[in-house]
Amino acid sequence: MEQRLTMVTLGVDGLARARAFYEALGWRGTEAGGGQIVFFQLLRAVLGLYPRAALAEDAHLADDAPHAKFGGIALAYNARDKGEVDRVLREAVNAGGTLLKPAQEVFWGGYSGYFADPDGHPWEVAFNPHWPLGDDGSLNIPEA
């Protein structure tokens, strides 16, 4: 696993309110998923806003799960291809992490799974064919 963080997703209680806050700071958001998620391009990474309950469900972090410590945030590692997703998830588990959600094809057209670090922080490992990574591993949202 390369030493990089490509995306932070904040689980929010009100998507419109959260988007309005960041846009009031001068940030420009891009809707995706039929308006269910908002992305903000940062310098070399992306900030995502996603409904808190949907993010917990996506990461398989039910309130009664023994490893559940969901604080409304998920870190993300974007991979260059599906094989890298599988490899990084194996590496994380071999290093002492917990597999939360095996990699699978997902509704937005990519391939994604989740692991938790030993403290329970969820990481999504995803291949997004719509968002190619830069040579340096940076993530940039393509202009629409």
Secondary structure, DSSP 8 states (H G I E B T S, - for coil): --S---EEEEEES-HHHHHHHHHHTT--EEEEGGGTEEEEE-SSSEEEEEEHHHHHHHTT--TT-TT----SEEEEEE-SSHHHHHHHHHHHHHTT-EEEEEEEE-TTSSEEEEEE-TT--EEEEEE-TTS-B-TTS-B-----
